Amino acid sequence: MALHPAVAAFIASLPPPPPGPLNPQAMRTADESHVPPLEKRLPVHAVFDQNLSTSAGEIPVRVYKPTAAGVHPVLVYFHGGAFFLGSLNTHDHLARALANATQCVVVSVGYRLAPEHVFPAGLNDCYSVVQWIDKNGRGLANGIGWDGQTLAVAGDSSGGNFAAAVAAMALDADLKCITHQVLYYPSLDLDFDVERYASMKTNATGNGLETAMLNPFNAFYIDSGANPANPLVSPIKRQDLSGLPPALIVTAECDPLRDEGELYGQRLEQAGVSATIRRYESAAHGFVQHFSWLPEFQGVFAETADFIRNGKR
């Protein structure tokens, strides 16, 4: 199928990128400028910011509570942005939608970004939040209200990379709290060899994220010490995937990263892990963040909710 016409029209309306090297600060400022004011955001029962004291230091999180009920399942969310972009604000609307749809307390993590913070600072922040919830999140004393039973990790793009890596770190450390992983069009292989995956060629241009931009966008992370051969940097390179939590892997038909996400799901299944691979036709990379309002894509949140309720460990 062709790219969704609304997505294609939006991409066509974008101005060309400025000449010269990427400027992280300018790009972050531009992203933040598109965040709608609070009164225009999706209502959620309660939203508040909190700092968690962890082994990695003080980590800011934003907590979304879907109802006044005492305890809930928890979904820990890691935003995308090629490891150097994105924030609690840029993904606030996505976290709100997930809280309402899944009826989970969503804990969105404001992890440290490259290049200012070298590998594995951001990844350690994400893992440390999961450790904190496992140790302190049960009940209401510390503000989270985890039910002690269901804890999902989730993320989009580079955040999906972190979710997969955190699930692996927890398994290796015998931390048993993670029950589900949700990966939206994840970036799982930072060795950007265009010969490795067919989608790198078939979706190379014209769909928003372009194959030629993968190297420069991810260079901030790789140049900070993130070796693409390391399975914590490229989770698809992990040799033994057995024992990982069940996965929902959402891919976009018109995304250069489509095939690596789907291959990861297939490898999970081969390792005996329950994996649901869902490709959204006519979708491009970033559609959950930017185009989930389109009727063809609205089901992604309900599908996530169903997976968290019914996905088998």
C-alpha positions as CSV (number, residue, x, y, z in Angstrom):
1,M,0.0,0.0,0.0
2,A,1.0,3.6,-0.5
3,L,1.7,6.0,2.4
4,H,-1.5,7.3,4.0
5,P,-2.5,10.5,2.2
6,A,-2.7,12.5,5.4
7,V,0.8,11.5,6.4
8,A,2.1,12.1,2.8
9,A,0.6,15.6,2.8
10,F,2.2,16.4,6.1
11,I,5.6,15.2,5.0
12,A,5.3,17.2,1.8
13,S,4.5,20.4,3.8
14,L,7.7,20.2,5.9
15,P,10.5,22.7,5.1
16,P,13.8,21.2,4.1
17,P,16.3,20.7,6.9
18,P,18.7,23.5,7.5
19,P,22.2,23.0,6.0
20,G,25.1,21.9,8.1
21,P,25.4,19.4,10.9
22,L,22.4,18.5,13.2
23,N,22.0,20.9,16.1
24,P,20.5,19.0,19.1
25,Q,19.6,22.1,21.1
26,A,17.8,23.8,18.1
27,M,16.0,20.5,17.3
28,R,14.8,20.1,20.9
29,T,13.5,23.6,21.0
30,A,11.6,23.0,17.8
31,D,10.1,19.8,19.2
32,E,9.0,21.5,22.4
33,S,7.4,24.4,20.4
34,H,4.8,21.9,19.0
35,V,3.6,20.7,22.4
36,P,0.0,21.9,22.9
37,P,-1.0,23.9,26.0
38,L,-2.2,21.9,28.9
39,E,-5.9,22.8,28.4
40,K,-5.8,21.2,24.9
41,R,-4.4,17.9,26.1
42,L,-6.3,14.6,26.6
43,P,-7.8,14.6,30.1
44,V,-6.5,12.0,32.5
45,H,-7.7,11.4,36.1
46,A,-4.4,12.6,37.6
47,V,-1.0,13.7,36.2
48,F,2.0,14.7,38.3
49,D,5.8,15.0,38.0
50,Q,8.0,13.3,40.5
51,N,11.7,12.7,41.0
52,L,12.8,9.1,41.9
53,S,15.9,8.6,44.0
54,T,17.6,5.7,42.2
55,S,21.1,4.1,42.0
56,A,21.5,6.2,38.8
57,G,20.7,9.4,40.7
58,E,17.6,11.6,40.7
59,I,15.4,10.7,37.7
60,P,12.4,12.8,36.7
61,V,9.3,10.9,35.8
62,R,5.7,12.0,34.9
63,V,3.0,9.8,36.4
64,Y,-0.4,9.3,34.8
65,K,-3.2,7.8,36.9
66,P,-6.3,6.7,34.9
67,T,-8.7,6.5,37.8
68,A,-8.9,7.1,41.5
69,A,-8.6,3.4,42.3
70,G,-5.9,2.6,44.8
71,V,-3.6,0.4,42.7
72,H,-3.2,-0.4,39.0
73,P,-0.9,-2.2,36.7
74,V,2.0,-0.1,35.7
75,L,3.4,0.8,32.2
76,V,6.9,2.4,32.2
77,Y,7.3,4.5,29.1
78,F,10.6,5.4,27.3
79,H,10.1,8.2,24.7
80,G,11.7,8.1,21.3
81,G,14.0,10.6,19.6
82,A,17.1,8.9,18.4
83,F,18.5,9.0,21.9
84,F,19.1,12.8,21.7
85,L,15.6,14.2,21.2
86,G,12.2,13.8,23.0
87,S,11.1,14.6,26.5
88,L,8.3,14.2,29.0
89,N,6.5,17.0,27.2
90,T,6.9,15.8,23.6
91,H,5.4,12.4,24.5
92,D,2.9,13.7,27.0
93,H,-0.1,13.1,24.7
94,L,1.0,9.6,24.0
95,A,1.3,8.7,27.7
96,R,-2.1,10.2,28.3
97,A,-3.7,8.0,25.6
98,L,-1.9,4.9,27.0
99,A,-3.1,5.6,30.5
100,N,-6.7,5.9,29.5
101,A,-6.7,3.0,27.1
102,T,-4.7,0.5,29.2
103,Q,-6.0,1.6,32.6
104,C,-2.4,1.4,33.7
105,V,-0.5,3.9,35.7
106,V,1.9,5.2,33.1
107,V,5.3,6.3,34.4
108,S,7.1,8.3,31.6
109,V,10.8,8.5,32.1
110,G,12.8,11.7,31.6
111,Y,16.1,9.9,31.0
112,R,19.4,11.6,30.2
113,L,20.1,12.3,26.5
114,A,23.1,12.0,24.3
115,P,25.5,13.6,23.5
116,E,25.6,15.5,26.8
117,H,25.4,12.2,28.7
118,V,27.4,9.3,27.4
119,F,26.3,5.7,27.1
120,P,24.9,4.0,29.2
121,A,23.5,7.0,31.1
122,G,20.1,7.1,29.5
123,L,19.7,3.3,29.5
124,N,20.7,3.1,33.1
125,D,18.1,5.7,34.0
126,C,15.4,3.6,32.3
127,Y,16.5,0.4,34.1
128,S,16.8,2.2,37.4
129,V,13.2,3.4,37.3
130,V,12.1,-0.2,36.8
131,Q,14.2,-1.2,39.8
132,W,12.7,1.6,41.8
133,I,9.2,0.5,41.0
134,D,10.0,-3.1,41.9
135,K,11.3,-2.0,45.2
136,N,9.2,1.0,46.1
137,G,6.2,1.2,43.8
138,R,3.7,-1.2,45.5
139,G,0.8,0.4,47.2
140,L,0.3,4.1,47.7
141,A,3.1,5.2,50.0
142,N,5.4,6.4,47.2
143,G,2.8,7.8,44.8
144,I,2.9,5.1,42.0
145,G,0.3,2.6,43.2
146,W,1.6,-0.5,41.5
147,D,-0.6,-3.6,42.0
148,G,2.6,-5.7,42.2
149,Q,1.4,-8.0,39.4
150,T,1.6,-6.4,36.0
151,L,4.6,-4.2,34.9
152,A,5.0,-3.4,31.2
153,V,7.9,-1.6,29.6
154,A,7.2,0.3,26.4
155,G,8.7,2.8,24.0
156,D,8.7,4.2,20.5
157,S,11.7,4.1,18.1
158,S,14.8,4.6,20.3
159,G,12.5,4.2,23.3
160,G,11.6,0.8,22.0
161,N,15.3,0.0,21.9
162,F,15.5,1.0,25.6
163,A,12.4,-1.1,26.4
164,A,14.0,-4.2,24.8
165,A,17.3,-3.6,26.4
166,V,15.8,-3.0,29.9
167,A,13.9,-6.3,29.6
168,A,17.1,-8.0,28.8
169,M,18.9,-6.3,31.7
170,A,16.2,-7.4,34.1
171,L,16.3,-11.0,32.9
172,D,20.1,-11.1,33.3
173,A,19.8,-9.6,36.8
174,D,17.0,-12.0,37.8
175,L,14.7,-9.1,38.3
176,K,11.3,-10.7,37.6
177,C,8.9,-7.8,37.8
178,I,8.6,-7.1,34.0
179,T,5.6,-8.9,32.6
180,H,5.3,-7.3,29.1
181,Q,7.3,-5.3,26.6
182,V,5.6,-3.1,24.0
183,L,7.8,-1.9,21.1
184,Y,6.5,0.7,18.7
185,Y,8.5,0.7,15.4
186,P,11.7,0.0,17.5
187,S,15.2,0.8,16.5
188,L,16.8,-2.5,17.4
189,D,19.9,-2.7,15.2
190,L,22.2,0.3,15.2
191,D,24.4,-1.2,12.5
192,F,22.8,0.6,9.7
193,D,23.9,-1.6,6.8
194,V,21.3,-1.0,4.1
195,E,21.9,-4.5,2.8
196,R,20.8,-6.0,6.1
197,Y,17.1,-5.4,5.8
198,A,15.0,-5.0,2.7
199,S,12.9,-2.2,4.2
200,M,16.1,-0.1,4.4
201,K,15.9,0.0,0.6
202,T,12.2,-0.1,-0.2
203,N,11.4,2.6,2.4
204,A,14.6,4.6,1.9
205,T,13.0,7.9,0.9
206,G,9.8,9.8,0.9
207,N,8.2,8.5,4.1
208,G,9.5,10.9,6.7
209,L,12.3,9.0,8.3
210,E,14.9,8.3,5.6
211,T,17.5,5.6,5.6
212,A,20.3,8.2,4.9
213,M,19.4,10.0,8.1
214,L,19.8,7.0,10.4
215,N,23.5,7.3,10.7
216,P,23.6,11.1,11.5
217,F,20.6,11.0,13.8
218,N,22.0,8.1,15.9
219,A,25.6,9.3,15.7
220,F,25.1,11.3,18.9
221,Y,24.4,8.1,20.8
222,I,27.0,5.9,19.0
223,D,29.8,8.6,19.4
224,S,29.0,8.7,23.1
225,G,30.2,5.2,23.5
226,A,27.3,3.1,22.4
227,N,28.8,0.3,20.3
228,P,26.3,-1.1,17.8
229,A,27.8,-4.6,18.4
230,N,26.7,-4.5,22.0
231,P,23.3,-6.3,22.5
232,L,22.3,-3.5,25.0
233,V,22.8,-1.0,22.1
234,S,21.4,-3.3,19.4
235,P,19.0,-5.7,21.2
236,I,18.5,-7.8,18.1
237,K,22.2,-8.9,18.5
238,R,21.4,-10.7,21.7
239,Q,22.1,-14.4,21.1
240,D,19.7,-16.0,23.6
241,L,16.2,-14.4,23.7
242,S,14.6,-17.1,25.8
243,G,13.1,-16.0,29.0
244,L,12.3,-12.5,27.9
245,P,8.8,-11.2,28.6
246,P,6.0,-11.4,26.0
247,A,6.2,-8.7,23.4
248,L,3.9,-6.6,21.3
249,I,5.9,-5.3,18.3
250,V,4.1,-2.7,16.3
251,T,5.7,-1.8,12.9
252,A,4.9,0.6,10.1
253,E,4.7,-0.6,6.5
254,C,6.5,2.5,5.1
255,D,9.3,2.6,7.8
256,P,13.0,1.8,7.0
257,L,13.1,0.1,10.5
258,R,10.1,-2.2,9.8
259,D,12.0,-5.4,9.0
260,E,14.3,-5.4,12.0
261,G,11.3,-5.0,14.4
262,E,9.6,-7.9,12.7
263,L,12.7,-10.1,12.6
264,Y,13.1,-9.5,16.3
265,G,9.6,-10.7,16.9
266,Q,10.2,-13.8,14.9
267,R,13.4,-14.5,16.8
268,L,11.5,-14.1,20.1
269,E,9.0,-16.7,18.9
270,Q,11.8,-19.0,17.8
271,A,13.2,-18.7,21.4
272,G,9.8,-19.7,22.9
273,V,8.7,-16.1,23.8
274,S,5.2,-15.1,23.1
275,A,5.4,-12.3,20.5
276,T,2.6,-10.4,18.6
277,I,3.8,-8.7,15.5
278,R,1.4,-6.1,14.2
279,R,2.2,-4.2,11.0
280,Y,0.1,-1.1,10.3
281,E,-0.4,-0.7,6.6
282,S,0.2,2.8,5.0
283,A,1.8,3.9,8.2
284,A,5.2,5.6,8.6
285,H,7.8,5.7,11.3
286,G,6.5,7.8,14.2
287,F,2.8,7.2,13.5
288,V,1.9,6.4,17.1
289,Q,3.3,9.7,18.3
290,H,2.1,11.9,15.4
291,F,-0.8,10.2,13.6
292,S,-2.7,7.9,16.1
293,W,-5.7,10.2,15.6
294,L,-6.2,8.8,12.1
295,P,-9.0,6.2,12.0
296,E,-6.7,3.6,10.4
297,F,-4.2,3.9,13.3
298,Q,-6.5,4.6,16.3
299,G,-6.6,0.9,17.3
300,V,-3.0,0.9,18.4
301,F,-3.8,1.9,21.9
302,A,-6.7,-0.6,22.3
303,E,-4.4,-3.3,20.9
304,T,-1.8,-2.3,23.5
305,A,-4.4,-2.5,26.2
306,D,-5.6,-6.0,25.1
307,F,-2.0,-7.2,25.0
308,I,-1.3,-6.1,28.5
309,R,-4.5,-7.6,29.8
310,N,-4.2,-10.9,27.9
311,G,-0.6,-11.3,26.8
312,K,0.8,-14.5,28.2
313,R,4.1,-14.8,30.1
